[in-house]
């Protein structure tokens, strides 16, 4: 299977933002809000209903960042970044989407 990713690895994972891919840890609060809105708009019924929980997690991340006055996800620290990375599927469940 491969080795387990570290907290810092989670922050380095590339994630699509409005202006292209960037490391998850570099996402700004604006990026996080935009991702939450994008996923919320994609939520529907059937298979897309599963997107709703991920959209809510992005919204929660935005609230946490705002409360902590974090400019970037990495400002929350590696452990908190890794926790959100798993909830947001930045780190896929089981370690791989394949």
MIDRENGU-907491 format. One line per field, with one value per atom (N, C-alpha, C): residue in one letter; atom name; x negated, y, z negated. Coordinates in steps of 0.2 Angstrom, whole numbers, padded with zeros to 4 digits. Atoms other than C-alpha are relative to their C-alpha. Layout:
BEGIN
torgu: c(A,...) $
lumgu: c(CA,...) $
X: c(X,...) $
Y: c(Y,...) $
Z: c(Z,...) $
//
This chain:
BEGIN
torgu: c(X,X,X,X,X,X,X,X,X,X,X,X,X,X,X,X,X,X,X,X,X,X,X,X,X,X,X,X,X,X,X,X,X,X,X,X,X,X,X,X,X,X,X,X,X,X,X,X,X,X,X,X,X,X,X,X,X,X,X,X,X,X,X,X,X,X,X,X,X,X,X,X,X,X,X,X,X,X,X,X,X,X,X,X,X,X,X,X,X,X,X,X,X,X,X,X,X,X,X,X,X,X,X,X,X,X,X,X,X,X,X,X,X,X,X,X,X,X,X,X,X,X,X,X,X,X,X,X,X,X,X,X,X,X,X,X,X,X,X,X,X,X,X,X,X,X,X,X,X,X,X,X,X,X,X,X,X,X,X,X,X,X,X,X,X,X,X,X,X,X,X,X,X,X,X,X,X,X,X,X,X,X,X,X,X,X,X,X,X,X,X,X,X,X,X,X,X,X,X,X,X,X,X,X,X,X,X,X,X,X,X,X,X,X,X,X,X,X,X,X,X,X,X,X,X,X,X,X,X,X,X,X,X,X,X,X,X,X,X,X,X,X,X,X,X,X,X,X,X,X,X,X,X,X,X,X,X,X,X,X,X,X,X,X,X,X,X,X,X,X,X,X,X,X,X,X,X,X,X,X,X,X,X,X,X,X,X,X,X,X,X,X,X,X) $
lumgu: c(N,CA,C,N,CA,C,N,CA,C,N,CA,C,N,CA,C,N,CA,C,N,CA,C,N,CA,C,N,CA,C,N,CA,C,N,CA,C,N,CA,C,N,CA,C,N,CA,C,N,CA,C,N,CA,C,N,CA,C,N,CA,C,N,CA,C,N,CA,C,N,CA,C,N,CA,C,N,CA,C,N,CA,C,N,CA,C,N,CA,C,N,CA,C,N,CA,C,N,CA,C,N,CA,C,N,CA,C,N,CA,C,N,CA,C,N,CA,C,N,CA,C,N,CA,C,N,CA,C,N,CA,C,N,CA,C,N,CA,C,N,CA,C,N,CA,C,N,CA,C,N,CA,C,N,CA,C,N,CA,C,N,CA,C,N,CA,C,N,CA,C,N,CA,C,N,CA,C,N,CA,C,N,CA,C,N,CA,C,N,CA,C,N,CA,C,N,CA,C,N,CA,C,N,CA,C,N,CA,C,N,CA,C,N,CA,C,N,CA,C,N,CA,C,N,CA,C,N,CA,C,N,CA,C,N,CA,C,N,CA,C,N,CA,C,N,CA,C,N,CA,C,N,CA,C,N,CA,C,N,CA,C,N,CA,C,N,CA,C,N,CA,C,N,CA,C,N,CA,C,N,CA,C,N,CA,C,N,CA,C,N,CA,C,N,CA,C,N,CA,C,N,CA,C,N,CA,C,N,CA,C,N,CA,C,N,CA,C,N,CA,C,N,CA,C,N,CA,C,N,CA,C,N,CA,C,N,CA,C,N,CA,C) $
X: c(-0004,0000,-0004,0003,-0012,0000,0001,-0017,0006,-0005,-0005,-0002,0002,-0005,0000,0001,-0011,0005,-0004,-0001,-0003,0003,-0013,0001,-0001,-0010,0007,-0007,0009,0000,0000,0005,-0003,0004,-0006,0004,-0004,0008,0003,-0003,0013,0008,-0007,0031,0002,-0002,0040,0003,-0003,0044,0003,-0003,0052,-0005,0006,0035,-0005,0004,0028,-0002,0002,0020,-0005,0005,0011,0001,0001,0006,0006,-0006,0021,-0002,0002,0011,-0001,0000,0010,0007,-0007,0029,0001,-0002,0035,0007,-0007,0052,0004,-0004,0058,0000,0000,0053,0004,-0004,0061,0008,-0007,0077,0003,-0002,0077,0001,0000,0074,0007,-0007,0089,0006,-0005,0100,0001,0000,0095,0003,-0002,0098,0008,-0007,0115,0004,-0004,0121,0000,0000,0116,0004,-0004,0126,0007,-0007,0142,0003,-0002,0150,-0003,0004,0144,-0007,0007,0126,-0003,0003,0122,0002,-0002,0131,-0006,0006,0114,-0004,0004,0106,0002,-0003,0117,-0005,0004,0106,-0007,0007,0090,0001,-0002,0098,0000,-0001,0103,-0007,0007,0085,-0004,0003,0078,0002,-0003,0090,-0003,0003,0084,-0007,0007,0066,0000,0000,0070,0002,-0002,0079,-0006,0005,0064,-0006,0006,0051,0002,-0003,0062,-0001,0000,0063,-0007,0007,0044,-0004,0003,0040,-0006,0005,0030,0001,0000,0025,0000,0001,0021,0002,-0002,0026,-0006,0006,0008,-0001,0000,0010,0004,-0003,0021,-0004,0004,0007,0000,0000,0002,0006,-0004,0013,0008,-0007,0029,0001,0000,0025,0001,-0001,0023,0007,-0007,0040,0005,-0005,0049,-0002,0002,0039,0004,-0003,0047,0008,-0007,0065,0002,-0001,0063,-0002,0002,0057,-0007,0007,0040,-0004,0003,0033,0006,-0006,0045,0001,-0001,0053,-0004,0004,0042,-0006,0007,0027,0000,0001,0032,0007,-0007,0047,-0001,0001,0040,0002) $
Y: c(-0006,0000,0006,-0007,0015,0002,-0003,0025,0005,-0005,0036,0007,-0007,0054,0004,-0004,0067,0006,-0006,0082,0006,-0005,0093,-0002,0002,0082,0002,-0002,0086,0007,-0007,0105,0001,-0001,0102,-0003,0003,0092,0006,-0005,0101,0000,-0001,0107,0005,-0005,0116,0006,-0006,0134,0004,-0004,0148,0001,-0002,0152,-0005,0005,0135,-0004,0004,0122,0003,-0003,0127,-0005,0004,0118,0002,-0001,0116,0005,-0005,0125,0007,-0007,0140,0003,-0003,0142,0005,-0005,0158,-0001,0001,0161,0001,-0001,0168,-0006,0006,0152,-0005,0005,0141,0002,-0002,0151,-0001,0001,0150,-0008,0007,0131,-0003,0002,0129,0002,-0002,0139,-0004,0004,0129,-0007,0007,0112,0000,0000,0118,0001,-0001,0123,-0007,0006,0106,-0006,0005,0097,-0001,0001,0089,-0006,0006,0072,-0006,0005,0055,0000,0000,0053,0007,-0007,0072,0002,-0002,0072,-0001,0002,0065,0007,-0006,0082,0005,-0005,0091,0000,0000,0085,0003,-0003,0090,0008,-0007,0107,0003,-0002,0109,0001,0000,0105,0006,-0006,0118,0007,-0006,0131,0000,0000,0125,0002,-0002,0127,0008,-0007,0145,0004,-0003,0149,-0001,0001,0141,0005,-0005,0152,0007,-0006,0167,0001,0000,0164,0001,0000,0161,0005,-0006,0176,-0003,0003,0164,0002,-0003,0171,-0006,0006,0153,-0006,0006,0136,-0002,0002,0133,0004,-0004,0146,-0003,0004,0134,-0005,0005,0122,-0006,0006,0106,-0005,0005,0095,0002,-0002,0105,0000,0001,0106,-0007,0007,0087,-0002,0002,0085,0002,-0002,0096,-0003,0004,0088,-0006,0006,0072,0001,-0001,0079,0003,-0004,0089,-0005,0004,0074,0002,-0002,0083,-0006,0007,0067,-0005,0004,0054,-0006,0005,0041,-0006,0006,0025,0002,-0002,0035,0001,0000,0034,0000,0000,0038,-0005,0006,0024,-0006) $
Z: c(0000,0000,0000,0000,-0003,-0007,0007,-0018,-0001,0002,-0027,0001,-0001,-0023,-0007,0006,-0036,0000,0000,-0041,0005,-0005,-0031,0007,-0006,-0016,0002,-0002,-0017,0002,-0002,-0016,0007,-0006,-0001,0006,-0005,0009,0005,-0005,0025,0000,-0001,0026,0005,-0005,0039,-0003,0003,0035,0006,-0006,0046,0005,-0005,0054,0001,-0002,0056,-0007,0006,0044,-0004,0005,0028,-0006,0006,0012,-0004,0005,0000,-0005,0005,-0013,0002,-0002,-0002,0002,-0001,0000,-0005,0004,-0006,-0002,0002,-0015,0006,-0006,0002,0004,-0004,0011,-0004,0004,-0003,0001,-0001,-0001,0007,-0007,0018,0001,-0001,0017,-0004,0004,0004,0005,-0005,0016,0006,-0006,0031,-0001,0001,0023,-0003,0002,0015,0006,-0006,0032,0004,-0004,0039,-0004,0004,0025,0003,-0002,0030,-0003,0003,0028,0003,-0003,0032,-0002,0002,0033,-0002,0002,0032,-0007,0007,0015,-0005,0005,0007,0000,0000,0012,-0005,0005,-0001,-0006,0006,-0015,0001,-0001,-0007,0001,0000,-0003,-0007,0007,-0021,-0004,0004,-0027,0003,-0003,-0015,-0004,0003,-0023,-0007,0007,-0040,-0001,0000,-0036,0001,-0001,-0030,-0007,0006,-0047,-0005,0005,-0057,0002,-0002,-0046,-0002,0001,-0049,-0008,0007,-0068,-0003,0002,-0069,0003,-0004,-0058,0004,-0004,-0047,0007,-0007,-0030,0005,-0004,-0023,-0004,0004,-0028,-0004,0003,-0033,-0007,0007,-0047,-0005,0005,-0056,-0003,0002,-0058,0003,-0004,-0051,-0002,0003,-0062,0002,-0002,-0059,0008,-0007,-0040,0002,-0002,-0039,-0002,0002,-0048,0005,-0005,-0036,0007,-0007,-0021,0001,-0001,-0025,0001,-0001,-0027,0006,-0006,-0011,0006,-0005,-0001,0003,-0003,0002,-0001,0001,-0005,0000,-0001,0002,-0006,0005,-0010,0002,-0001,-0011,0004,-0003,-0003,0007,-0007,0015,0003,-0004,0027,0006,-0005,0039,-0003) $
//
